[in-house]
Amino acid sequence: MPKMKLGAAFYGLIAVVGVVSAVVTFRGYGRYAGADQWYLIARGMLYLLIGLMFAVGAVTRRGLMSGDGPRICRSGWIVVIALLCAEFVVYALGDDGWGTFPSIATAFIPPWIQRLHVKYYEGREEAERELNPEEPDGVRRPTV
């Protein structure tokens, strides 16, 4: 499978945001200032695990919806969705003034990056076909 460079960078950025969110939550900054300790630990751990999942996608450079590679790269998006569902449960159990509402957009990041990855390589193949048309015998000349 071709390496996804820009997608891996985006996964890395989301991983850093997840870890920073975990630290902010563990410390009890902002809206988390009045929250109970169990809430801070639960939300912080969920942020940390989501960040870890995206870090795995960045380090392996395959993403979380890959067609090949380790199992975590093939079905990691399911784990991210499960972590987001757990985050909604923890948010619902907490008080209204604690923390922020979980972002459902995180669940759409792996499919979005996978789609961009596929479209990029489809575009490259199409451009290659236009630049190097087939010969009359149906065989393409090798590119240099």
N, C-alpha and C positions, 0 to 999 in steps of 0.2 A: 504494500500500500504506500502511495506517495506520502511524504511527510507534510503535515499542515503547519506552516510556520506562523501565519497570522492568527489562525485559530488557536494555536498553542499559546501565543502571546495573550490572546483574549482570555483563555482559560487561566493563565497565570495571573492576570489582573483580577479576575473574579476570585481566585484563591486568596490573593493578598487582601481584598476587600472583606472576604469571609473571616480571615484571621484578625484583621483590625476590628471588625464588628464583634468578634468574640472577646477581644481584650477590653473594648469599651463596655461590653455587657458585664463581664466579670468584675470590672472596676466600679460599676454602678454609676456611670456618668449620664448626664442629661436626663432623659425620661426614665431611665432605669434607677435613678437615685432613691426612690421610695419603695422599690420592689423588695420582696422577701428574698432571703438567701437561696431557697430552693428554685425560685424563678430565675434568678441570675445564673445559677449553675446550669439549669436545664437549657435556657436559651443560649447561653454561651457555648455549651457543648454542641448544641445543634449547629450554631454558626461555624464552630471549629470543624465539625465533621463535613459540613457542606464545603467549606474551604479546602479541606483535605481531599475531597472527591475531585474538585476542580484542579487541585495541584497534581493529582494522579493523571488527569487528562492532559495537563500541560507537560508533565515530565515524560510521559510515554509518547507524546505527540501524535496520539491516535484519537483523542477525544473520548467521550463517554457514550458514543453510539457507533463505534467502529464495527466493520463487518468481519474483522479478524483480530488476532492478538489475544491478550489475556482476557479472562471473563469480565473483569472489572471494566475493561475498555469496551466490551460488547454490550453490557447491560448496566453500566454505571448510572445512566439516566434514570433507571427505575429506583435506584438507591437514593438519588437526589430527590425524586418525587416523594419517596417514603419519608425522608428527612423533613421535607417541607410540610407534609401532612402532620408529622409529629410536632413541628413548630406551631402549626395552627391549633393543635390540641393544647399545647402548653400556653399559648396566648389566650385561649378560651378559658383555661383554668385560672389564669391570673386576674388581677384587678384591672379595671379599664384604664387607669392612669399609668400602668406599668408598661414601659417599652413601646414599640411601634408594631403596627400590623405587619405580618409576614408578607414578603413580596412573592407573588405567584409567578412573576416574570422569570425568576431563576429557573423554573421548570422548563421554560422554552429556550434557554440558551443552548443546550446540547443539540436539539434538532435544528435550530437555526444555523449553528456553526457547521453541522454536517451538511446541510443543504447548500451553504455557501461553498463548502469544500467540493462537493460533487459538481456544482455549476461551474466552478473555476476550471476544473479539469475537463469538463465537457466543452467549455469555451476554448481551451487550449487545443483540444483535438480537432475542433471545427476549424480553427485558424490554421492548424497544420495541414488539414485537408485542402483548404483554399490556397495555401501557399505552395503546396506540393501536390498537384492534381495527379490522378492515376494515369498511367500510360495506356495506350490502346489495348494491351494484352491484360489489363486489370491489375497490374503490379505497380506499386509505387517505387519510385527511386529512393534509395536511402538518403536520409538527411545527414549533413555533416555536423 
